[in-house]
Amino acid sequence: MDIQHNDGSSKGSFFIEKDGNTVAEITYSKAGKTTIIIDHTEVSDALRGENVGKRLVEHAVNYAREHELRVIPLCPFAKSVIERDESLQDVLK
């Protein structure tokens, strides 16, 4: 599954499409030039158990690293994934 990126001026998302439909997505808002706020993660029931949500969180964290951004995980799912994995915590604000 290919994770795509939609980057707007104030919001963005990482998502997976299947047959033209979004089946998994993590969204964020930009807070200034150095911070993103992960605010929502959603995965289709058809993909449950495949760690797709975790992969989206990891992708968002890697994006933050590449662009020297800090992350505020307001989304409860993203927050729990990051809190359980020390290797993802370097981007936390």
Secondary structure, 3 states (H helix, E strand, C coil): CCCEEEECCCEEEEEEEECCEEEEEEEEEECCCCEEEEEEEEECHHHCCCCHHHHHHHHHHHHHHHCCCEEEECCHHHHHHHHHCHHHHHHEC
